[in-house]
């Protein structure tokens, strides 16, 4: 009787190999027997179990990514509604009107919902242009500010963590005196 390095008895399992279409118990002239040790079978089983566990974890990670993508898509589709509510509040003059108060309530609720999902407004005032978060929709010359300085925010931008939901649409400073060519 053979023993492994830990002192356990080595067992050999004989697995008959059949050709396709043969039934169990049938004897074939070409039938061979291959001896596979119990230890090797256990190692194969453990590897298969580890592979399956890795597959399960990979699937969970992919599903989490899909959920985050869908959440971002739904929240991004709510942003135009949120903008419209803000515009309605800015345009209203009678703050004591019950309709305006109702719109204010909806605005607060929507802001709470967006912030509960981690949606934040992208800082776009008094900063330099960042192509990761801002989209240029126009330029203006203004020697008081350096090139690339955000002069005006046309539409607010939003992000959820590091994910861009909508870039801030901005007008940036572009001073042309540096680009003049001499005649």
N, C-alpha and C positions, 0 to 999 in steps of 0.2 A: 504494500500500500504506500503510495507517495503522499508526501505532506508539503504544503507550501511554507514560505518563510515565517508565517505566524503560527505554524504548527497545526493548521487545519488540514483535514484530509482532503486531497484533491479528488474530485469525482469527474468522471468522463461520461458525457451524455452522448449517445449515438443517435443521430438524426438521419433517417433514411432520405435520400434525395430521389424524387420521382420526376418523370417527364410529364409534360403537359398532357392532360387527358387520361393519365393513369389514375386509378382509384386506389384508396388506401387499402392495404392488405394484398393487392395484386403483386405477384412476383414478376419481375422482368429480368431478362438475361443481362441487360445493361445496368441494372440497379446497383448502385454503389453505396457504401456507407462511409460517412465522414464522422470522425470523432471530434466533438467540440467539448472543451472542458466546462465545467459548471462555472468556474471563475470567469471565463471568457463570455459566457452567456450572461452572467450578472453584469459584467462591464458593458456589454452591448445594451442591456436593458437600462442601465444607469445613463448611458450616453443618449439613448432615445428619450428617456425621461427629461434629461437636461435640455435636449433640443426642443422638446414640446414646451417646456417651461419658458424657454427663450422666445419661442413662437407666440405663446400666450402674452408675454410681456410686450412684444413688438406690436401685436394686435391691439392691446390696451392703449399703447402710446399713440398708434395711428387713429384710434377712435377718439381719443382725447383731442388730437389735432383737428379732426373733422368737426367735433363739437365746438371747438374754439373758432374755427372758420365760419361755421353757421351762426354762432352767436355774434361774431363781428359783422357778418352780412346783415343780420336782422337789425342790429344797433345802427349800422351805417344807413339803413333804409329809413330809420326814424329821424335822422338828423334834419332832413328838409322840413319835416313837420315841426320840429323844435325851433328851427329858424323862423318859420312862419308865425309861430306863437310869439317869439321875441319881437318880430317886426310889427305884429299887431299891437303889442304892448307899447312899443316905441311910438307908434302912430296915434295911439289913443290920447286924448286930452283930458277927458273927464274920468279921473281915477276913482270917483265915488260911484260911478255907474255900476250896477250889479253885473252887467255883462263883462265889463273890464275886470272886476273882481274875480269873476269865474275864470276868465282867461289867465289871470295871475295865479289862481289855484292850480290850473292845469299846467302852467309853466313850472311851478314849484315841484309838482308831482313828477313831471317828466324829468326835471333836473335831478331829483332824488333817484329815480329809476336808472338813469344813465350813470350817475356816480356810483350806484350800488354795483354796477357791472364793471367799474373801473374806468369809465370813459372820462377823459379829461380834455379840456380845451388846450389847444397848442398855443404856446406863447408866441405872439407874432407882432407885438407892439414894442417899439424901441429896442429891437434886436437886429442883428445882421441876418441876412437871408441864409437859410439852410435848405438845400434841395431835398433833404430827407423829409422835411415837414412842411415846406412852403412851396407854392406854385405861383410863378410870376405871371401876372395878367396885364402888367403895364409898367412903364418906367417914367421917371420924372427927373428933371435936372434940379438940383438944390445944393449949392456949394456949402451950405451949413452942415451937411451930413456926408459921410464917406460913401463911396460906391458900395452897393449891396445892402445899404441900410434900408430897413422896411419903413416906407413913408406912410403907407395907408393899408389897412386891412379891408379888403372888399367882402370877403366871406370868411367866417371863422372856420378853423380846422379842428379836428378831434382825433384823439388816439386812445387806444385801450392798451395800457402798458407800453410795450415797444411796437405794437401793431398800429399802423396808420389806418384810420377809418376814412378820413377825408383830409387832404392837405388844406392848409390855410391859403386862400387866394389873396395875393398881396401885390401892391405897387412898390417897386424898389427904386432907390436913387441911382441914377446913372448920369454922372457929370461928363458932359461931352467935351469940355475944354481940353482934357487930356488926350482926346482922340483926334484933334484937328491935324490936318496935314498941311504942310507949308507949300505955297505955290511957287 
